[in-house]
Amino acid sequence: MTGKTVLITGATSGIGAHTARLLLDRGHRVAVTGRDETRLKSFLDETGHPDRLLGIIADAADWPATQAAVTRTVEHFGALHAAVANAGFAAADHPRTIADGDPELWAPMVLTNVLGPALLANAALPHLEATGGRLVLIGSVAGLKNSPANLYSATKWAVTGMAENLRMYATSRGIGVTLVNPGMTDTAFWQGGVPPLTMSPEPVAEAICFALGQPAGVDLNTLTIRPVGQPV
């Protein structure tokens, strides 16, 4: 994979930001989206590579914004070789459950985590078909192992299913689909209460880049990466 264009949603921090920096370091062109203009500008200023890095204000759960982000990326760089559905978060009442949590907080999480990847796929697939590219969905170990009445886990189970049904559609069109499932990772997901057993985002970013670097004709479908010691 040399000189490719990659769009990453929700990439101003955490796994998405580390992935963008790795790709830039390796000579690729990267478009990143974020909802917060100040955070996006700070990321762009800190990261550099203004000739190969494009920042776009967009909410991953908003269809016109997602469609516009894909269109702008293609217009700016000339093509789209990969799209990474990275945007996602846990509601502010996490780890409270469906039984005792606050339903008023759930809709944005469900829309971002489940609708967001579907919107990106819809907008990106025609361009990925033109380049023989790859769609990467960021899932979670929580989408492989259930937690009691945990709605965040349920959204990631939806991503697991979506990755496979998108693969079934995309493979006959020359598009690869990869699901990357991180375990406990030191990101803003934990809202300041990071557990002691976590890994840094860098290994997850490396896994994403590994998937993106697969040769033509190879469809790498699932990567699960945990810190050593995480039993679940």
VEXKOL-96277 format. One record per residue (C-alpha): residue in three letters; x, y negated, z negated; residue number from 0. Coordinates in steps of 0.001 Angstrom, whole numbers. Layout:
N
 tormi       x       y       z tinu
   ALA       X       Y       Z  NUM
...
***
This chain:
232
 tormi       x       y       z tinu
   MET       0       0       0    0
   THR    1744   -3151    1215    1
   GLY     348   -6612    1710    2
   LYS   -3270   -5691     981    3
   THR   -6100   -7932    -232    4
   VAL   -7808   -6918   -3480    5
   LEU  -10807   -8548   -5181    6
   ILE  -11130   -7995   -8951    7
   THR  -14197   -9106  -10902    8
   GLY  -13882  -10431  -14447    9
   ALA  -10112  -10703  -14160   10
   THR   -9128  -13694  -16289   11
   SER   -8042  -11503  -19218   12
   GLY   -7469   -7924  -20319   13
   ILE   -7265   -5067  -17833   14
   GLY   -8326   -7181  -14861   15
   ALA   -5708   -9858  -15485   16
   HIS   -2926   -7312  -15934   17
   THR   -3987   -5563  -12728   18
   ALA   -3968   -8837  -10803   19
   ARG    -459   -9669  -12022   20
   LEU     868   -6223  -11132   21
   LEU    -561   -6452   -7636   22
   LEU     879   -9917   -7124   23
   ASP    4290   -8758   -8343   24
   ARG    4125   -6017   -5694   25
   GLY    3408   -8420   -2868   26
   HIS    -358   -8152   -2477   27
   ARG   -3020  -10836   -2128   28
   VAL   -5513  -11018   -4982   29
   ALA   -8852  -12732   -5525   30
   VAL  -10148  -12850   -9090   31
   THR  -13528  -13877  -10411   32
   GLY  -14498  -15262  -13787   33
   ARG  -17505  -16984  -15306   34
   ASP  -15599  -19617  -17272   35
   GLU  -13954  -22324  -15152   36
   THR  -11483  -23347  -17861   37
   ARG  -10267  -19789  -18461   38
   LEU  -10037  -19156  -14734   39
   LYS   -7963  -22286  -14154   40
   SER   -5671  -21364  -17052   41
   PHE   -5160  -17880  -15607   42
   LEU   -4365  -19265  -12162   43
   ASP   -1904  -21819  -13584   44
   GLU    -123  -19241  -15758   45
   THR      30  -16542  -13092   46
   GLY    1368  -18588  -10194   47
   HIS    1559  -17241   -6614   48
   PRO    -896  -19885   -5325   49
   ASP    -391  -18670   -1751   50
   ARG   -1554  -15145   -2652   51
   LEU   -3954  -15727   -5564   52
   LEU   -7502  -17006   -5173   53
   GLY   -9759  -17844   -8116   54
   ILE  -13535  -17822   -7756   55
   ILE  -16154  -18833  -10321   56
   ALA  -18730  -16040  -10279   57
   ASP  -20926  -14026  -12617   58
   ALA  -20610  -10332  -11717   59
   ALA  -24314   -9810  -12493   60
   ASP  -25417  -12540  -10067   61
   TRP  -26066  -11400   -6488   62
   PRO  -25521  -14692   -4602   63
   ALA  -22322  -15338   -6581   64
   THR  -20974  -11835   -5923   65
   GLN  -21844  -11980   -2240   66
   ALA  -20187  -15395   -1970   67
   ALA  -17059  -14152   -3761   68
   VAL  -16604  -11316   -1273   69
   THR  -17284  -13605    1694   70
   ARG  -14849  -16230     436   71
   THR  -12140  -13615    -169   72
   VAL  -12446  -12291    3377   73
   GLU  -12507  -15790    4860   74
   HIS   -9478  -16869    2817   75
   PHE   -7264  -13815    3314   76
   GLY   -8687  -12368    6524   77
   ALA   -9767   -8934    5248   78
   LEU  -10663   -6915    2156   79
   HIS   -8773   -3699    1432   80
   ALA   -9962   -2977   -2112   81
   ALA  -12548   -4152   -4613   82
   VAL  -12322   -3506   -8352   83
   ALA  -15531   -3709  -10411   84
   ASN  -13808   -4628  -13649   85
   ALA  -16238   -7101  -15252   86
   GLY  -17928   -5658  -18310   87
   PHE  -18381   -6161  -22035   88
   ALA  -20136   -4949  -25155   89
   ALA  -22998   -6971  -26607   90
   ALA  -22253   -9128  -29619   91
   ASP  -24072   -6690  -31933   92
   HIS  -21679   -3832  -31046   93
   PRO  -21218   -1308  -32712   94
   ARG  -24792   -1504  -33979   95
   THR  -27103     977  -32310   96
   ILE  -30271    1001  -30220   97
   ALA  -32055    1775  -33498   98
   ASP  -30757   -1191  -35511   99
   GLY  -29213   -3604  -32974  100
   ASP  -30572   -6874  -31594  101
   PRO  -32472   -6328  -28320  102
   GLU  -32180  -10032  -27515  103
   LEU  -28446   -9493  -26907  104
   TRP  -28599   -6475  -24605  105
   ALA  -29712   -7716  -21188  106
   PRO  -26499   -9537  -20163  107
   MET  -24417   -6470  -21067  108
   VAL  -26625   -4072  -19126  109
   LEU  -26745   -6375  -16098  110
   THR  -22994   -6945  -16023  111
   ASN  -21980   -3345  -16728  112
   VAL  -24502   -1582  -14474  113
   LEU  -25909   -4029  -11938  114
   GLY  -22536   -5742  -11457  115
   PRO  -20714   -2786   -9859  116
   ALA  -23712   -2097   -7602  117
   LEU  -23747   -5705   -6395  118
   LEU  -20032   -5629   -5685  119
   ALA  -20388   -2359   -3804  120
   ASN  -23201   -3746   -1671  121
   ALA  -21203   -6836    -729  122
   ALA  -17836   -5123    -284  123
   LEU  -18589   -1788    1412  124
   PRO  -18926   -3151    4984  125
   HIS  -15520   -4844    4668  126
   LEU  -13931   -1775    3059  127
   GLU  -15251     374    5896  128
   ALA  -13532   -1947    8364  129
   THR  -10178   -1523    6598  130
   GLY  -10480    2067    5359  131
   GLY  -10261     631    1876  132
   ARG  -11107    1649   -1672  133
   LEU  -13705     743   -4283  134
   VAL  -12612    1095   -7920  135
   LEU  -15123    1138  -10767  136
   ILE  -13874     601  -14309  137
   GLY  -15784    2986  -16519  138
   SER  -14841    4121  -20012  139
   VAL  -14249    7186  -22113  140
   ALA  -17585    6064  -23622  141
   GLY  -19076    7055  -20270  142
   LEU  -17773   10607  -20699  143
   LYS  -18380   11154  -24413  144
   ASN  -21675   10126  -25976  145
   SER  -21954    7959  -29074  146
   PRO  -25119    8030  -31210  147
   ALA  -27710    5553  -29844  148
   ASN  -24967    3418  -28309  149
   LEU  -26250    1273  -25432  150
   TYR  -22779     243  -24276  151
   SER  -21948    3934  -23898  152
   ALA  -25149    4399  -21895  153
   THR  -24129    1634  -19487  154
   LYS  -20799    3356  -18898  155
   TRP  -22537    6683  -18308  156
   ALA  -24450    4829  -15597  157
   VAL  -21130    3736  -14066  158
   THR  -19919    7348  -14126  159
   GLY  -22974    8430  -12154  160
   MET  -22744    5457   -9816  161
   ALA  -19138    6251   -8949  162
   GLU  -20077    9735   -7783  163
   ASN  -23150    8737   -5815  164
   LEU  -21189    5915   -4157  165
   ARG  -18416    8389   -3347  166
   MET  -20905   10677   -1621  167
   TYR  -22007    7749     549  168
   ALA  -18623    6139    1133  169
   THR  -16506    9173    1950  170
   SER  -18169    9697    5336  171
   ARG  -17380    6069    6134  172
   GLY  -13673    6315    5430  173
   ILE  -13829    4553    2056  174
   GLY  -12247    5900   -1121  175
   VAL  -14004    5564   -4474  176
   THR  -12174    5841   -7789  177
   LEU  -13563    5771  -11326  178
   VAL  -11004    4677  -13948  179
   ASN  -11969    5509  -17549  180
   PRO   -9903    3695  -20185  181
   GLY   -9853    4851  -23762  182
   MET   -9346    2447  -26669  183
   THR   -7505    -543  -25213  184
   ASP   -6302   -3738  -26875  185
   THR   -8497   -6307  -25110  186
   ALA  -11095   -8942  -25978  187
   PHE  -13689   -6138  -25924  188
   TRP  -13129   -5709  -29666  189
   GLN  -13997   -9370  -30393  190
   GLY  -11016   -9816  -32672  191
   GLY  -11410   -6551  -34612  192
   VAL   -8941   -4415  -32659  193
   PRO   -8660    -888  -34128  194
   PRO   -5175     340  -35059  195
   LEU   -5271    3141  -32466  196
   THR   -5256    1360  -29107  197
   MET   -3043    1150  -26044  198
   SER   -2092   -2011  -24184  199
   PRO   -3886   -2901  -20938  200
   GLU    -724   -2320  -18878  201
   PRO   -1068    1478  -18513  202
   VAL   -4658    1062  -17350  203
   ALA   -3562   -1555  -14824  204
   GLU    -870     858  -13607  205
   ALA   -3519    3557  -13182  206
   ILE   -5647    1210  -11089  207
   CYS   -2658     308   -8932  208
   PHE   -1864    4025   -8567  209
   ALA   -5389    4611   -7239  210
   LEU   -5110    1653   -4877  211
   GLY   -1777    2949   -3613  212
   GLN   -3048    6323   -2420  213
   PRO   -2292    7011    1247  214
   ALA   -4947    6963    3946  215
   GLY   -7080   10090    3895  216
   VAL   -6668   10694     149  217
   ASP   -9706   10112   -2069  218
   LEU   -8608   10015   -5706  219
   ASN  -11876   10092   -7609  220
   THR  -11405   10000  -11391  221
   LEU   -8641    8840  -13732  222
   THR   -9084    8966  -17516  223
   ILE   -6416    7318  -19660  224
   ARG   -6390    7331  -23466  225
   PRO   -3847    6431  -26134  226
   VAL   -2206    9482  -27638  227
   GLY   -4071   10263  -30839  228
   GLN   -7549    9290  -29636  229
   PRO   -9500   12484  -30289  230
   VAL  -12760   11512  -28542  231
***
